[in-house]
Amino acid sequence: MTVIIAEAGVNHNGDIAMALALVDAAADAGADIVKFQTFVADRLATRGADKAEYQKRTSAATESQFDMLRRLELTRPMHEAIMARCRERAIEFLSTGFDISSVDLLVSLGITTFKVPSGEITNLPYLRHVGALGGSVILSTGMASLADIDGAIRALEAAGTPRSRITLMQCTTQYPAPFADANLRAIPALSRRFGVPVGFSDHTPGIEAAIAAVALGATIIEKHFTLDRTLPGPDHAASLEPPELNALVAAIRNVEAALGDGEKRPMPSEIAITGIA
């Protein structure tokens, strides 16, 4: 069954009440996992770093990249509160650690699955640190070449994570990503090339691309969601709202059922029509 990750990311706006409401919305939709982002602004950006173009469109012009990130940090107590709500709602907690200290924080909280963001796919010290932890790794591949992906997998393997515990994520690092750039056929191609499962981290508008990815064999679907697309913040505008997340989960489960087992034979619903016994 396809694992559905509802990506809350930084759509909590630094507000723990909003973060808990995002957990509730993901659980209500039937997602398997709700994912946040764990980082320390000081280790992620310089004070003079410019914002990405999509961030300039969706956040205050007077706020720097560094100040925006600082406002969106999750503290350890916030992590603990979010994880407690996840346990209450029977949904798995996951977070992307964007730096080594953030990965270590997640380890100290009991996390054993590590999401490697696309921006760290060539960060060998980071990859070696994650690879030595012995957990499962979900490796995003936005902006990456085949050589980049091969190097990342080799680094993880050399550090101690077997290839059997690595899942790649086809991803286009743009928010929102044009449909023409989603390149969904890379999903089966990457699986054949590297011998690992491949999922889809979907930044396109709507739910169509994610549904198609399931039909192409994606084992994980990750999709940003928010409580309200009109909220201020870098990722809200490119995220699903709760009714759309509900529709995505339902559509994926319907597609899984429709795919069947590949054996051509009269189906139960046909037997009454054909009289076949």
Salt bridges, closest charged atoms under 4 A:
GLU7 OE1 - LYS35 NZ 2.46
ASP24 OD2 - ARG85 NH1 2.79
ASP24 OD1 - ARG89 NH1 3.17
ASP28 OD1 - ARG89 NH2 2.64
ASP32 OD2 - ARG253 NH2 2.97
ASP42 OD1 - ARG47 NH2 3.89
ASP42 OD2 - ARG70 NH2 3.08
ASP50 OD2 - LYS56 NZ 3.01
GLU53 OE2 - LYS56 NZ 3.31
GLU63 OE2 - ARG71 NE 2.84
GLU73 OE2 - ARG70 NE 3.52
GLU80 OE2 - ARG76 NE 3.16
GLU88 OE1 - ARG85 NE 3.44
ASP104 OD1 - HIS129 NE2 2.61
ASP150 OD2 - ARG154 NE 2.82
GLU157 OE2 - ARG163 NE 3.03
ASP202 OD2 - LYS223 NZ 2.92
GLU222 OE2 - LYS35 NZ 3.95
GLU222 OE2 - LYS115 NZ 2.91
GLU244 OE1 - ARG229 NH1 2.62
GLU256 OE1 - ARG253 NH1 3.09
ASP261 OD1 - ARG265 NH1 3.07
GLU263 OE1 - ARG265 NH1 3.84
